[in-house]
Amino acid sequence: MVRGELSKAQQQKIVGEGLAVGVLALGVEALTSNKASVEFAFRRAWRDWSGRAQFPQVRAEASRCDIVGILHRSANRRGPVIAHWTSDGPEYVPALCFDWPVEEAGDAVTEELGVSYAQWVHLAEAFVAGLGDDEVRRSG
């Protein structure tokens, strides 16, 4: 569980990091930066994700969805960071901040962020599944 009272910015940072690690665990190198596609996929994934109650200030409704802001601001976040997103033209690119295998980053995410690696992978699976094949670039 996430410890203590977290600000909106802290909750968004955690979601961005955890989602980046989860997406990397799936072998995804980049996602579309198409706002409508990303928001739609995230809303659906977030709605069914078991960990969302731990992040009450992260919005994922049709009237306001925070995911594009989370991904866009991710690389500029302060404090200890395990993973982040960068904007590269038409794509959002997840990256680890250290030269670790993704499983080690997953262990660090579990320890630092208080939500299990498996939960982040589950969120990432649902998020990526909500995007079209032409909106996801996989390794290999």
Backbone as a chain_set.jsonl record, in Angstrom:
{"seq": "MVRGELSKAQQQKIVGEGLAVGVLALGVEALTSNKASVEFAFRRAWRDWSGRAQFPQVRAEASRCDIVGILHRSANRRGPVIAHWTSDGPEYVPALCFDWPVEEAGDAVTEELGVSYAQWVHLAEAFVAGLGDDEVRRSG", "coords": {"N": [[0.833, -1.187, 0.0], [0.396, 2.291, -0.63], [2.151, 4.614, 1.254], [1.109, 6.879, 3.834], [-0.247, 10.268, 3.491], [-0.515, 11.396, 0.277], [0.302, 13.911, -2.059], [-1.452, 15.293, -4.915], [0.354, 15.591, -7.049], [2.379, 13.788, -6.248], [0.964, 11.376, -6.31], [0.399, 11.237, -9.044], [3.004, 11.069, -10.07], [3.816, 8.57, -9.084], [1.98, 6.871, -10.391], [2.729, 7.331, -13.051], [5.398, 6.339, -13.039], [5.041, 3.632, -12.203], [3.383, 2.68, -14.25], [5.097, 2.997, -16.446], [7.119, 1.1, -15.865], [5.546, -1.214, -15.877], [4.664, -1.269, -18.566], [7.112, -1.513, -19.9], [7.797, -4.055, -19.003], [6.143, -5.566, -20.542], [7.379, -5.576, -22.931], [7.088, -3.356, -24.491], [8.101, -0.625, -26.389], [7.309, 1.938, -27.087], [4.473, 4.168, -27.153], [1.637, 5.516, -28.827], [1.258, 9.085, -29.064], [-1.158, 10.143, -29.386], [-3.697, 11.953, -28.124], [-6.49, 11.414, -27.682], [-6.642, 8.611, -28.07], [-4.856, 7.642, -26.095], [-6.016, 8.623, -23.725], [-8.55, 7.354, -23.791], [-7.823, 4.617, -23.686], [-6.51, 4.566, -21.21], [-8.541, 5.37, -19.419], [-10.312, 3.177, -19.548], [-8.636, 1.077, -18.648], [-7.922, 1.998, -16.098], [-10.349, 2.144, -14.766], [-10.976, -0.53, -14.16], [-8.844, -1.373, -12.642], [-7.318, -2.818, -9.83], [-5.743, -1.356, -8.022], [-6.452, 1.333, -8.055], [-7.873, 2.757, -6.076], [-6.016, 3.565, -4.265], [-4.999, 5.85, -5.25], [-6.579, 8.367, -5.191], [-6.606, 10.945, -6.206], [-5.924, 10.886, -8.839], [-7.279, 11.389, -11.865], [-9.572, 9.914, -14.14], [-11.729, 10.233, -15.967], [-14.269, 10.854, -18.466], [-14.708, 13.573, -18.548], [-12.403, 14.638, -17.445], [-9.189, 13.581, -17.725], [-6.194, 12.56, -16.441], [-3.955, 11.319, -17.598], [-2.42, 12.066, -19.943], [-1.11, 14.419, -19.131], [0.34, 13.308, -17.01], [2.099, 11.538, -18.364], [3.382, 13.343, -20.068], [4.692, 15.17, -18.326], [6.38, 13.523, -16.95], [9.215, 13.021, -17.324], [10.363, 15.223, -16.156], [10.021, 15.106, -13.443], [10.779, 15.443, -9.96], [12.883, 14.132, -7.313], [13.439, 10.745, -6.065], [13.441, 8.577, -8.758], [12.357, 5.833, -10.568], [11.515, 5.033, -13.053], [10.452, 6.619, -16.11], [8.657, 8.653, -18.517], [9.212, 9.801, -21.831], [8.59, 12.306, -24.296], [8.6, 11.711, -27.626], [8.336, 12.978, -30.445], [5.756, 11.627, -32.248], [5.252, 9.789, -30.246], [5.067, 8.345, -26.915], [7.607, 7.407, -24.82], [8.609, 4.883, -22.693], [11.009, 4.583, -20.058], [13.688, 3.216, -18.113], [15.379, 4.522, -15.281], [17.773, 3.625, -14.443], [20.359, 1.299, -15.284], [19.038, -1.369, -15.21], [17.71, -4.7, -15.168], [14.312, -5.152, -16.177], [12.811, -6.564, -14.333], [14.16, -6.148, -11.896], [13.73, -3.42, -11.63], [11.01, -3.58, -11.315], [10.888, -4.823, -8.804], [11.979, -2.738, -7.3], [10.048, -0.784, -7.718], [7.88, -1.937, -6.401], [8.849, -1.899, -3.764], [9.46, 0.869, -3.344], [7.153, 2.304, -4.184], [5.0, 1.038, -3.133], [3.022, -0.465, -4.34], [2.376, -3.497, -5.896], [4.574, -4.993, -8.31], [3.312, -6.802, -10.017], [0.712, -5.745, -10.01], [1.122, -3.311, -11.347], [1.913, -4.267, -13.836], [-0.43, -5.526, -14.584], [-2.139, -3.271, -14.848], [-0.78, -2.025, -16.957], [-1.058, -3.959, -18.989], [-3.834, -3.858, -19.494], [-4.04, -1.187, -20.293], [-2.368, -1.049, -22.601], [-3.715, -2.922, -24.16], [-5.959, -1.49, -24.795], [-5.19, 0.152, -26.797], [-4.641, 0.556, -30.332], [-3.04, -1.805, -32.579], [-1.319, -0.428, -34.289], [-0.632, 1.652, -32.702], [1.145, 0.978, -30.804], [4.473, 0.282, -30.165], [6.513, -2.433, -30.175], [9.305, -4.211, -28.721], [11.748, -5.96, -30.653]], "CA": [[0.0, 0.0, 0.0], [1.109, 3.553, -0.637], [2.229, 5.079, 2.63], [0.817, 8.263, 4.186], [-1.028, 11.142, 2.607], [0.265, 11.825, -0.871], [-0.276, 15.004, -2.836], [-1.864, 14.94, -6.267], [1.571, 15.445, -7.856], [3.038, 12.547, -5.85], [0.158, 10.272, -6.829], [0.602, 11.192, -10.49], [4.374, 10.591, -10.288], [3.804, 7.132, -8.82], [1.255, 6.209, -11.475], [3.584, 7.4, -14.24], [6.513, 5.405, -12.874], [4.557, 2.254, -12.187], [2.896, 2.348, -15.585], [6.272, 2.854, -17.317], [7.733, -0.202, -15.58], [4.628, -2.235, -16.357], [4.69, -1.29, -20.033], [8.402, -2.083, -20.297], [7.74, -5.486, -18.718], [5.405, -6.186, -21.647], [8.177, -5.489, -24.149], [6.647, -2.201, -25.279], [9.117, 0.423, -26.483], [6.688, 3.25, -27.24], [3.028, 4.243, -27.378], [1.209, 6.72, -29.526], [0.986, 10.27, -28.243], [-2.494, 10.611, -29.75], [-4.368, 12.24, -26.857], [-7.768, 10.707, -27.57], [-6.372, 7.177, -27.921], [-4.226, 7.395, -24.8], [-7.008, 8.857, -22.67], [-9.571, 6.306, -23.84], [-7.23, 3.369, -23.206], [-6.234, 4.683, -19.778], [-9.812, 5.371, -18.674], [-10.815, 1.79, -19.462], [-7.724, 0.292, -17.809], [-7.982, 2.534, -14.73], [-11.657, 1.808, -14.207], [-10.993, -1.91, -13.68], [-7.596, -1.7, -11.951], [-7.503, -3.035, -8.392], [-4.975, -0.41, -7.213], [-6.818, 2.738, -8.276], [-8.365, 3.406, -4.852], [-4.858, 4.111, -3.56], [-4.628, 7.095, -5.926], [-7.869, 9.031, -5.392], [-6.492, 12.231, -6.894], [-5.664, 10.66, -10.262], [-8.583, 11.404, -12.537], [-9.654, 9.155, -15.391], [-13.11, 10.291, -16.437], [-14.417, 11.487, -19.774], [-14.616, 15.033, -18.378], [-11.016, 15.006, -17.133], [-8.302, 12.428, -17.63], [-4.862, 13.085, -16.137], [-2.85, 10.512, -18.108], [-1.538, 12.773, -20.879], [-0.264, 15.266, -18.302], [1.261, 12.433, -16.273], [3.135, 11.072, -19.289], [4.12, 14.489, -20.609], [5.546, 15.775, -17.287], [7.101, 12.467, -16.254], [10.676, 13.143, -17.38], [10.808, 16.375, -15.365], [9.676, 14.924, -12.029], [11.888, 15.481, -9.004], [12.921, 13.088, -6.3], [13.877, 9.447, -6.579], [12.625, 8.121, -9.873], [12.761, 4.516, -11.056], [11.199, 5.011, -14.48], [9.765, 7.821, -16.564], [8.224, 8.705, -19.917], [9.639, 10.961, -22.604], [7.829, 12.556, -25.517], [9.477, 11.654, -28.784], [7.49, 13.185, -31.614], [4.412, 11.066, -32.171], [5.214, 8.68, -29.295], [5.526, 8.398, -25.533], [8.594, 6.342, -24.678], [8.927, 4.563, -21.303], [12.439, 4.297, -19.858], [14.176, 3.041, -16.755], [16.373, 5.536, -14.943], [19.017, 2.926, -14.143], [20.609, 0.185, -16.187], [18.565, -2.554, -14.501], [16.693, -5.518, -15.842], [12.995, -4.639, -15.823], [12.339, -7.257, -13.123], [14.74, -5.438, -10.748], [12.978, -2.165, -11.531], [9.727, -3.984, -10.754], [11.091, -5.012, -7.361], [12.165, -1.402, -6.723], [8.737, -0.133, -7.755], [7.096, -2.51, -5.309], [9.397, -1.411, -2.501], [9.389, 2.329, -3.236], [5.848, 2.878, -4.46], [4.005, 0.382, -2.302], [2.064, -1.224, -5.147], [3.175, -4.593, -6.437], [4.983, -5.06, -9.709], [2.244, -7.511, -10.733], [-0.415, -4.827, -10.201], [1.481, -2.357, -12.408], [1.879, -4.997, -15.105], [-1.852, -5.711, -14.896], [-2.62, -1.99, -15.371], [-0.14, -1.827, -18.262], [-1.69, -4.872, -19.952], [-5.143, -3.308, -19.868], [-3.794, 0.073, -20.993], [-1.851, -1.365, -23.94], [-4.777, -3.619, -24.892], [-6.92, -0.491, -25.244], [-4.625, 0.876, -27.942], [-4.568, -0.23, -31.559], [-1.725, -2.375, -32.885], [-0.488, 0.597, -34.915], [-0.35, 2.685, -31.707], [2.072, 0.389, -29.842], [5.708, -0.249, -30.77], [7.087, -3.455, -29.296], [10.69, -4.578, -29.02], [11.923, -7.176, -31.448]], "C": [[0.873, 1.244, 0.0], [1.022, 4.147, 0.759], [1.869, 6.551, 2.759], [-0.063, 8.992, 3.196], [-0.133, 11.644, 1.487], [-0.458, 12.954, -1.597], [-0.699, 14.486, -4.207], [-0.636, 14.703, -7.145], [2.306, 14.151, -7.525], [2.279, 11.337, -6.384], [0.364, 10.129, -8.339], [1.998, 10.668, -10.832], [4.419, 9.079, -10.139], [3.117, 6.38, -9.96], [2.094, 6.221, -12.755], [4.735, 6.412, -14.183], [6.059, 3.953, -12.957], [4.081, 1.799, -13.552], [4.063, 2.165, -16.557], [6.934, 1.493, -17.106], [6.843, -1.33, -16.096], [4.644, -2.378, -17.868], [6.002, -1.893, -20.536], [8.431, -3.594, -20.065], [7.013, -6.25, -19.825], [6.18, -6.167, -22.959], [7.761, -4.352, -25.058], [7.723, -1.119, -25.227], [8.517, 1.818, -26.556], [5.198, 3.097, -27.494], [2.725, 5.52, -28.142], [1.063, 7.886, -28.562], [-0.364, 10.885, -28.624], [-3.332, 10.729, -28.475], [-5.651, 11.435, -26.678], [-7.558, 9.212, -27.339], [-5.822, 6.849, -26.548], [-5.229, 7.571, -23.663], [-8.062, 7.752, -22.636], [-9.025, 5.0, -23.258], [-6.982, 3.421, -21.698], [-7.523, 4.659, -18.96], [-10.341, 3.959, -18.484], [-9.953, 0.952, -18.532], [-7.849, 0.7, -16.342], [-9.276, 2.118, -14.026], [-11.662, 0.42, -13.564], [-9.769, -2.293, -12.85], [-7.797, -1.76, -10.442], [-6.78, -2.007, -7.517], [-5.438, 1.036, -7.281], [-7.294, 3.46, -7.024], [-7.233, 4.029, -4.041], [-4.421, 5.461, -4.129], [-5.89, 7.914, -6.232], [-7.784, 10.36, -6.138], [-6.1, 12.102, -8.36], [-7.013, 10.499, -10.939], [-8.513, 10.641, -13.859], [-11.113, 9.068, -15.83], [-13.142, 10.96, -17.807], [-14.256, 13.0, -19.671], [-13.204, 15.514, -18.044], [-10.197, 13.741, -16.907], [-6.874, 12.945, -17.505], [-3.721, 12.408, -16.882], [-1.921, 11.251, -19.061], [-0.601, 13.706, -20.118], [0.756, 14.455, -17.52], [2.404, 11.994, -17.177], [4.008, 12.229, -19.763], [5.099, 15.083, -19.587], [6.495, 14.78, -16.62], [8.617, 12.657, -16.219], [11.201, 14.279, -16.511], [10.497, 16.253, -13.878], [10.93, 14.925, -11.168], [11.804, 14.315, -8.041], [13.395, 11.777, -6.887], [12.908, 8.944, -7.647], [13.2, 6.803, -10.381], [12.588, 4.439, -12.571], [10.457, 6.295, -14.832], [9.349, 7.658, -18.024], [8.85, 9.922, -20.57], [8.712, 11.086, -23.807], [8.813, 12.574, -26.664], [8.605, 11.743, -30.031], [6.117, 12.598, -31.417], [4.259, 9.943, -31.132], [5.57, 9.107, -27.879], [6.422, 7.177, -25.346], [8.876, 6.098, -23.195], [10.411, 4.221, -21.181], [12.728, 4.093, -18.379], [15.264, 4.074, -16.508], [17.741, 4.936, -14.61], [19.158, 1.77, -15.113], [20.319, -1.123, -15.458], [17.753, -3.408, -15.441], [15.318, -5.032, -15.354], [12.449, -5.306, -14.562], [12.892, -6.588, -11.854], [14.036, -4.099, -10.545], [11.599, -2.454, -10.941], [9.797, -4.214, -9.255], [11.236, -3.663, -6.67], [10.85, -0.635, -6.684], [7.873, -0.641, -6.608], [7.545, -1.942, -3.978], [9.178, 0.094, -2.311], [7.974, 2.877, -3.33], [4.721, 2.195, -3.703], [2.908, -0.35, -3.046], [2.88, -2.291, -5.86], [3.451, -4.444, -7.934], [3.885, -5.725, -10.537], [1.046, -6.605, -10.979], [-0.116, -3.823, -11.311], [1.454, -3.032, -13.773], [0.429, -5.218, -15.533], [-2.448, -4.417, -15.473], [-2.061, -1.752, -16.771], [-0.766, -2.714, -19.331], [-3.025, -4.321, -20.433], [-4.998, -2.022, -20.666], [-3.355, -0.188, -22.431], [-2.923, -2.061, -24.785], [-5.817, -2.647, -25.434], [-6.44, 0.34, -26.415], [-4.613, -0.038, -29.162], [-3.158, -0.743, -31.796], [-0.783, -1.348, -33.499], [-0.135, 1.722, -33.944], [0.631, 2.205, -30.639], [3.284, -0.134, -30.604], [6.349, -1.191, -29.757], [8.524, -3.751, -29.701], [10.714, -5.851, -29.851], [11.393, -7.087, -32.764]], "O": [[1.965, 1.244, 0.568], [-0.047, 4.178, 1.368], [2.256, 7.373, 1.928], [-0.551, 8.429, 2.216], [0.903, 12.257, 1.746], [-1.682, 12.941, -1.728], [-0.342, 13.376, -4.603], [-0.587, 13.73, -7.897], [2.808, 13.482, -8.428], [2.89, 10.379, -6.857], [0.489, 9.014, -8.846], [2.153, 9.904, -11.784], [4.997, 8.386, -10.977], [3.627, 5.364, -10.434], [2.155, 5.216, -13.462], [5.019, 5.725, -15.165], [6.631, 3.152, -13.695], [4.342, 0.669, -13.965], [4.024, 1.272, -17.403], [7.271, 0.811, -18.074], [7.335, -2.292, -16.685], [4.637, -3.493, -18.389], [6.008, -2.684, -21.479], [9.028, -4.33, -20.851], [7.246, -7.443, -20.018], [5.707, -6.674, -23.976], [8.044, -4.371, -26.255], [8.193, -0.746, -24.152], [9.151, 2.784, -26.131], [4.724, 2.068, -27.973], [3.489, 6.484, -28.093], [0.776, 7.692, -27.38], [-0.673, 12.01, -28.23], [-3.636, 9.727, -27.829], [-5.865, 10.838, -25.624], [-8.229, 8.616, -26.497], [-6.262, 5.894, -25.907], [-5.279, 6.754, -22.744], [-8.423, 7.271, -21.561], [-9.68, 4.357, -22.438], [-7.215, 2.44, -20.993], [-7.587, 3.999, -17.922], [-10.767, 3.589, -17.39], [-10.478, 0.196, -17.713], [-7.877, -0.152, -15.453], [-9.277, 1.784, -12.841], [-12.293, 0.225, -12.525], [-9.671, -3.435, -12.399], [-8.38, -0.852, -9.85], [-7.175, -1.807, -6.369], [-4.856, 1.891, -6.612], [-7.129, 4.676, -6.925], [-7.468, 4.919, -3.223], [-3.567, 6.133, -3.551], [-6.226, 8.127, -7.397], [-8.793, 10.846, -6.649], [-5.958, 13.111, -9.051], [-7.783, 9.592, -10.625], [-7.526, 10.718, -14.591], [-11.656, 7.982, -16.034], [-12.158, 11.556, -18.245], [-13.736, 13.638, -20.586], [-12.852, 16.66, -18.324], [-10.482, 12.945, -16.014], [-6.401, 13.685, -18.368], [-2.591, 12.891, -16.803], [-0.708, 11.061, -18.978], [0.587, 13.772, -20.433], [1.907, 14.868, -17.382], [3.567, 12.076, -16.781], [5.23, 12.101, -19.847], [6.214, 15.459, -19.949], [7.328, 15.175, -15.805], [9.234, 12.468, -15.17], [12.383, 14.287, -16.165], [10.693, 17.211, -13.129], [11.995, 14.471, -11.587], [10.797, 13.61, -7.965], [13.718, 11.703, -8.072], [11.696, 8.903, -7.433], [14.407, 6.689, -10.596], [13.411, 3.854, -13.274], [9.905, 6.969, -13.962], [9.654, 6.654, -18.668], [9.001, 10.963, -19.93], [8.13, 10.105, -24.27], [9.756, 13.366, -26.67], [8.193, 10.73, -30.596], [5.384, 13.016, -30.521], [3.256, 9.229, -31.135], [6.276, 10.094, -27.667], [6.037, 6.055, -25.676], [9.335, 7.007, -22.503], [10.997, 3.639, -22.093], [12.105, 4.707, -17.513], [15.987, 4.454, -17.429], [18.737, 5.652, -14.509], [18.172, 1.318, -15.697], [21.231, -1.883, -15.132], [17.171, -2.906, -16.403], [15.197, -4.553, -14.227], [11.706, -4.682, -13.805], [12.182, -6.472, -10.855], [13.777, -3.696, -9.411], [11.08, -1.66, -10.156], [8.88, -3.848, -8.52], [10.688, -3.455, -5.588], [10.573, 0.082, -5.723], [7.213, 0.143, -5.926], [6.719, -1.547, -3.156], [8.761, 0.534, -1.24], [7.632, 3.824, -2.621], [3.608, 2.717, -3.639], [1.95, -0.812, -2.427], [3.962, -2.007, -6.373], [2.675, -3.859, -8.689], [3.566, -5.265, -11.633], [0.423, -6.68, -12.038], [-0.987, -3.514, -12.124], [1.02, -2.432, -14.756], [0.104, -5.108, -16.715], [-3.174, -4.457, -16.467], [-2.788, -1.326, -17.668], [-0.981, -2.268, -20.457], [-3.312, -4.317, -21.63], [-5.751, -1.79, -21.612], [-3.909, 0.387, -23.368], [-3.025, -1.816, -25.987], [-6.485, -2.943, -26.424], [-7.195, 1.142, -26.964], [-4.579, -1.262, -29.031], [-2.192, -0.184, -31.277], [0.423, -1.392, -33.256], [0.583, 2.651, -34.314], [0.919, 2.927, -29.685], [3.148, -0.893, -31.564], [6.681, -0.8, -28.638], [8.913, -3.571, -30.854], [9.824, -6.696, -29.762], [11.479, -8.047, -33.53]]}, "num_chains": 1, "name": "protein.A"}
